[in-house]
Amino acid sequence: MEGREVGKKAIFICQILLLLILTWDGFAAADIIYSQTFTNQATYCPGSSQYDNWASFRQQLNANVHHFMRVTISGSNDPIGVSCSDLTIVSQIATALRNGTGGSWSCNGRTWGVVYACYQGSCGTVDNAMELNATGTICNCDNPGYIVRPGITNQNWGGVNTATCGAPTQTMTVTFAEGAKNVPTFTEWGMIIFMLFAGGVSIYYLKRQNRIQG
């Protein structure tokens, strides 16, 4: 009887571990966020957090790794901001920003655009001169607008619900929200851990059963 109870407990533990491993990948989602304060008439070059963090933020936007649900442009002048929640389009926007390619999309009643080489050229490189906007224009001075272009290297770095050239001091934020994956995945490490655990439990159970019977 004691051996049977040990076996039941071992099976129960294996089931719990398997459930945790299967669901872990889905619960591990985290948003990717760019948020910086920009000062009126200031220019941002390599070495500034505004410029450098835009480059590192863009490199994180790997749509093959992340399951992006929504992209939002917000800021101190519009804390809620404007969003696109079409999964396909959000993925395409992320890919365009990461790879340095342009594009235009209609989403949630707005025209979203990624613009390559919106660049003044006083410092930095054209590769980081990527603009994200929700106004449908190309390297323009919309007023008011929703434009983020920290790599332009002049004072026209964009604006959120304000002028976008020579804009007032403000915080601008771009958020790519990641949701749990639709289908939980069983990672290679998860499989290895589960097999080692299940094997160890099985060996322990068999040895204990042999001792009881002997």
N, C-alpha and C positions, 0 to 999 in steps of 0.2 A: 504493500500500500504506500509505504514511504517513497519508493522509487517512482511510483505512478504520480505522486504529488509533485515530486521534483520535475518530472517530465512535463507535467501540465504548466508549472511555473516557467520552465524554460521556453516552452512554445509561446506562452503569453508574452514573455520578454522579447522574443524574436519578432512577434507581431507588432509590438509597440515600436521597436527599433526600425522595422521596415517602414511603418507608417511615417515616422519622423524623417527618415531619409527620403522617402518619396515626396513629401510635401515641403522639405526644406528649401529647395531651389525656388519654389513659387513664393515663399514668404520672405526671401532674401532681397526683394526688390528695394531699390533706393532711387530717389529722384537725383537728377544731375542738374546742378544749379550754377548759373553765373549771376553774381550780384555785386555791383560796385557803385561807389559814389563818384559822380563826375562834377567838376567845378566849372562854372561859366568861364568861357574864354581860355580854358586850359587845354594843352596838347599832351597826348600820352604816347610815349615811346617805349621801346624795350627797356626793361628794368622797372617799369611802373606796374603795379598790381592790375590796373585796368587793362593794360595791353597784354601782359604776360598771361594773366588768368583767362583771357579770351582765347588764347591759343591752346592752353591746356584743357579748357572746357570743351572746345571743339573736338579735340582728339579723343575725348571720352564718349562721343556720340556714335558709338558703333552699334548700328541697328541689327547686326548679326548676333550680338551678344545681349543687348538690352531689348526689352519688350515695351517700347514707348507707347503710352496711352494718350498723351496730351502734351502740347507745347503752349506755353503762356509767356507773353510779354507783359510785365507789370513794372511798377515803380512807386516812388514816393508820391507822385502826382496821380496815380491810379493803382492803389494796392490790389484791386481785384484783377485788373488788366483785361487783355483780350486773349482768347484761346482758340486753338484748332484741336479737335478731338477725333478727327478721322484717322484711324490707325495707319492706313496705308500712306496717307499724305504726311502724317507726323514722321513716319519712318523715312520718307523721301526727303523731308526737310532736314532731318538729322544727318542723313547721308550726304546731302549737298553741302551742308556747313562743314562737315568733317573732311570731305574730299576736296573742297575748294571749287565747287561747280555751282553754276547758277540754276535758277528754276523759278517757276511761278505756279501757284495753286489757288483754287477757290475752296475755301473751307469756313464753315460756320458764319457765312454771310460776309466774309472779308476775302480780299485777295492777299495771299501771303507770298513773299518773295525772298529768295536768297540771291544776293548780288556779289559777284566776284570782282575784285580789283576796284573797289570804291576807295581810292587811295590818293592822298595828296603828295606823298613822297618825301617828306622832310626827314623821316627816320623810319626804322623798321623795314619790313619787306612787304611786297604785294601779296604774298601768300597768306598773310594774316589779315589782309584788308577785306574781310568778309562781312557783308551787311545782312542782317535779318530784319525784315519789316513786315508789317501787317497793313500796309497801305497800297501795295501793288505798284509802287514806283521804283525807279532805278537810280540810286545815288542822288536822291532829290532832297529838297529843303521843305518838306511838308510841314504845315502849321495849322492845326495841331497834327501830330503824327505818332506812329508807334514804330520807331526805328532804333536799332542798336547796331553801331558800327565802331567799336573801340579801336580798330586798326587803321582808321583813316589818317591818323597822325596830323590832324589839325583840330581846330576848335569845333568842328561840325560832327561830333561823335554821336549825334542822334538825340532822341528824346522820347519820353513816354507821356502821351497826352499833353504835349507842349510843342513849342517850336523845335525843330530838329537840326537847325543850323544856328550856332551861337546860342544854344539852349540854356535856360537857367540851371543853376546848381540843383542836382537831383540824384536819386539812386535809381539805377535801371537794373532790372532783373529778368533773366530768361530761364525758364524752368522746363525741363523735359521730364514729365512725370512718368515713372515706370510702374506698371501694374504687375500683379502676379501672373505667371504664365498660364495659359489656358490648360495645358496638359503638363502635370508634374513630371519631372525627369529624374531618372535614376542615374546619378553621376557615376563615373568610373571609381572614384574613391569611395563613394557610398556603397557600391557593389562589393568592393574589396573588404571594407569594414564589416559589412553585413555577413559576407561569406566566412570571414575569420571568426566572427562572433558565433555564428550559427554552428560552425565546425567545432569550436571549442566547447560550446554547450552540449553538442551531440556526444563528443568524446567523454566529457564529464559524466553525462547521463549513462552511457554504456558502461563505464568503469564502475559507477555506483551500483548499477543494476547487477553487474557481475559479482560485486562484493556481497550484495544482499542474497543472491542466489547461492553463492559459495559458502 
